[in-house]
Amino acid sequence: MTIVGIEEHWTTPQLTAALKALAEGSGDESLAFNEMGDNLARLEDIGAARIAAMDEQGIDMHILGLAPPATGPLAPADAVALSRETNDIAAEAVRRHPLRLRALSTLPMADPNAVAAELERAARLGFVGAMVYGRTGQTTLDDPCYEDLFATAATLGQPIFIHPQIPTDAIRTAAYSGFDSMTNLALSTFAWGWHLEAALAALRLIARGTFDRHPDLKIILGHWGELLLFWQDRTDSLSRIAGLDRKVSDYVRANVFITSSGMFNPALLHHALEATTIDHLLFSTDYPFQRPTRDELQRFLLEFDTEEERSKFTDGNARVLFGIDQSSTSPT
């Protein structure tokens, strides 16, 4: 059995410096999580130390995705330059370690006119998809200015991973304040707010008719679907009001892939198997923010009823979705 982790993060010193240099009010406070403990050293290594960590966990391949907030908060010109730079660095890492690494591209979402071109360039370099966020500044992912992104992604067969992000300042003040600063930040990010933001971004794409226009488009949501799988009775009621061709849950089952993001609770797996199909479930650890041990992973994988289901989750579905050939993975 081989294991492919599809949401495994990284970053560069150059990007961290650019994000930390932003004026007060323009940055992203969740950047602080990148610097907790030894996270930053692990994020910046996409070579020998990372592969050693993968071997320790029993993971055969990482699909790299830039750690939040990526290049989203940067000015358009800086976003274009640093997106291109990080993509080139990731492409070189994959070239050096073709049996252990693949990558999701970083796109300059602050400059909508440059996004599709960078997606195309990255695809030519061998990237297997892209990682984006539900909002750039005040512009939501479903804004018509990003229509070329989804058209291009569908044409190229490049899945789009929608990663969680911190809510706007206005929402944080209204809904996530009133405690000490770290509790406020936790509520607005990993404890709750991050996941509502990602779920809302996906719902908005569905309500906008994105998948009616681009039926071949595939998106990925982490954390077992960012709550969407647990609320389908209510989200389905949106379909008639929004004039959609199908129920929201039908779009989710057809166009949305779900990954574990290091949350290895059997109850979440079993609900996901009821809410969507085994063919749309994917393994990931959310490295380095979550670091399950080899034993913890092996115990979780015993929850599958059949070897076929287990194999689809650990690597088979990822190979199909991202076009990864069986011979390109080296079992640990």
Residue pairs with C-beta under 8 A, 6 or more apart in sequence:
1 301
1 310
1 311
1 314
1 315
1 331
2 60
2 61
2 314
2 315
2 329
2 331
3 58
3 59
3 60
3 61
3 283
3 297
3 314
3 315
3 332
4 59
4 60
4 61
4 63
4 283
4 314
4 315
4 318
4 319
4 324
4 329
5 54
5 59
5 61
5 62
5 63
5 283
5 284
5 285
5 287
6 63
6 161
6 220
6 259
6 282
6 283
6 284
6 318
6 322
7 63
7 65
7 161
7 163
7 220
7 222
7 259
7 261
7 284
7 285
7 286
8 62
8 63
8 64
8 65
8 284
8 285
8 286
8 287
9 43
9 64
9 65
9 66
9 67
9 286
9 287
9 288
9 289
10 43
10 44
10 45
10 46
10 50
10 64
10 65
10 66
10 67
10 90
11 34
11 40
11 43
11 44
11 66
11 67
11 86
12 44
12 85
12 86
12 89
13 44
14 82
14 85
15 66
15 70
15 71
15 82
15 86
16 31
16 34
16 40
18 74
18 78
18 82
19 27
19 28
19 31
19 69
19 73
19 74
20 27
20 31
22 73
22 74
25 169
26 73
27 73
28 68
28 69
28 72
28 73
28 165
28 166
29 166
29 185
30 68
30 69
30 165
30 166
30 185
30 189
30 194
31 68
31 69
32 185
33 39
33 189
33 190
33 289
34 40
34 43
34 67
38 288
39 288
39 289
41 49
42 49
42 50
42 53
42 287
42 288
43 67
43 288
46 64
46 89
46 90
46 93
46 101
47 93
47 96
47 97
50 62
51 97
51 100
53 287
53 288
53 291
54 60
54 61
54 62
54 100
54 332
55 332
56 294
57 285
57 291
57 292
57 293
57 294
57 297
58 294
58 297
58 298
58 332
59 285
59 297
59 332
60 100
60 315
60 329
60 330
60 331
60 332
61 99
61 100
61 101
61 102
61 315
61 324
61 329
62 100
62 101
62 102
62 287
63 101
63 102
63 103
63 104
63 128
63 129
63 318
63 322
64 90
64 93
64 94
64 101
64 102
64 103
64 104
65 103
65 104
65 131
65 161
65 163
66 86
66 104
66 106
66 131
68 133
68 163
68 164
68 165
68 166
69 133
69 165
69 166
70 106
70 131
70 133
70 163
71 78
71 79
71 82
71 83
71 86
71 106
71 107
71 108
71 109
71 110
72 79
72 109
72 110
72 133
72 136
72 137
72 165
73 110
74 82
74 110
75 110
76 108
76 110
76 111
76 114
77 111
79 108
79 109
79 110
79 111
80 108
80 110
80 111
80 114
80 118
82 106
82 108
83 105
83 106
83 107
83 108
83 118
84 108
84 118
84 121
86 106
87 103
87 105
87 106
87 118
87 121
87 122
87 125
87 127
88 125
90 103
90 105
90 106
90 127
91 103
91 122
91 125
91 126
91 127
93 101
93 103
94 101
94 102
94 103
94 126
98 328
99 328
99 329
99 330
100 330
102 126
102 127
102 128
102 322
102 324
103 126
103 127
103 128
104 127
104 128
104 129
104 130
104 131
104 161
105 118
105 119
105 122
105 123
105 127
105 129
105 130
105 131
105 158
106 130
106 131
107 115
107 118
107 119
107 130
107 132
107 149
108 114
108 115
108 118
109 115
109 132
109 133
109 136
109 146
110 136
110 137
112 139
112 143
112 145
112 146
112 148
112 149
115 146
115 148
115 149
116 148
116 149
116 151
116 152
119 130
119 149
119 152
119 153
119 156
119 158
120 152
120 156
122 130
123 156
123 158
127 158
128 158
128 159
128 322
128 323
128 324
129 153
129 158
129 159
129 160
129 161
129 220
129 321
129 322
130 153
130 158
130 159
130 160
130 161
131 160
131 161
131 163
132 141
132 149
132 160
132 161
132 162
132 163
133 141
133 162
133 163
133 164
133 165
133 201
134 140
134 141
134 162
134 164
134 165
134 197
134 198
134 200
134 201
134 202
134 204
135 141
135 165
135 168
135 197
135 201
138 168
139 145
140 201
140 204
141 162
141 201
141 204
141 205
142 201
142 204
142 205
142 207
142 208
142 210
149 160
150 160
150 205
150 210
150 213
150 214
150 217
151 213
151 214
152 158
153 159
153 160
153 214
153 217
154 214
154 215
154 216
154 217
155 216
157 216
157 323
159 218
159 219
159 220
159 257
159 321
159 322
160 217
160 218
160 219
160 220
161 219
161 220
161 221
161 222
162 198
162 201
162 202
162 219
162 220
162 221
163 198
163 222
164 189
164 194
164 195
164 197
164 198
164 222
164 223
164 226
165 194
165 197
165 198
166 172
166 188
166 189
166 193
166 194
166 197
167 175
167 176
167 188
167 193
167 196
167 197
171 188
171 193
172 184
172 188
172 193
175 188
175 193
176 184
176 187
176 188
176 192
176 193
177 184
178 184
179 187
187 193
188 194
195 223
195 226
195 227
196 226
196 227
198 221
198 222
198 223
198 226
199 221
199 225
199 226
199 227
199 228
202 219
202 221
202 226
202 228
202 256
203 228
203 235
203 238
203 248
205 211
205 219
206 238
206 242
206 244
206 248
206 251
206 252
207 238
207 242
207 244
209 242
209 243
209 244
210 217
211 217
211 251
211 254
211 255
212 244
212 245
215 254
215 255
217 255
218 255
218 256
218 257
218 321
219 255
219 256
219 257
220 256
220 257
220 258
220 259
220 282
221 228
221 256
221 257
221 258
221 259
222 259
222 260
222 261
222 284
222 286
223 259
223 260
223 261
223 263
224 258
224 259
224 260
224 261
224 263
224 268
224 269
224 271
224 272
225 252
225 256
225 258
225 272
225 275
225 276
228 235
228 252
228 256
229 252
229 258
229 271
229 272
229 275
229 276
230 271
230 275
232 248
232 249
232 252
232 275
235 248
235 249
236 247
236 248
236 249
238 244
238 248
239 246
239 247
239 248
244 251
246 254
249 275
252 275
252 276
253 276
253 277
253 280
256 276
256 280
257 280
257 281
257 282
257 317
257 321
258 272
258 276
258 280
258 281
258 282
259 281
259 282
259 283
259 284
260 268
260 269
260 281
260 282
260 283
260 284
260 285
261 284
261 285
261 286
261 290
262 284
262 285
262 286
262 287
262 289
262 290
262 291
262 292
263 290
264 292
264 296
264 297
264 300
266 300
266 303
269 281
269 300
269 303
269 304
270 303
272 281
273 281
278 309
278 312
278 313
278 317
279 312
279 317
279 320
280 317
281 312
281 313
281 317
282 313
282 317
282 318
282 321
283 313
283 314
283 315
283 318
285 291
285 292
292 300
301 310
301 313
301 314
304 310
304 313
315 329
318 324
319 325
319 326
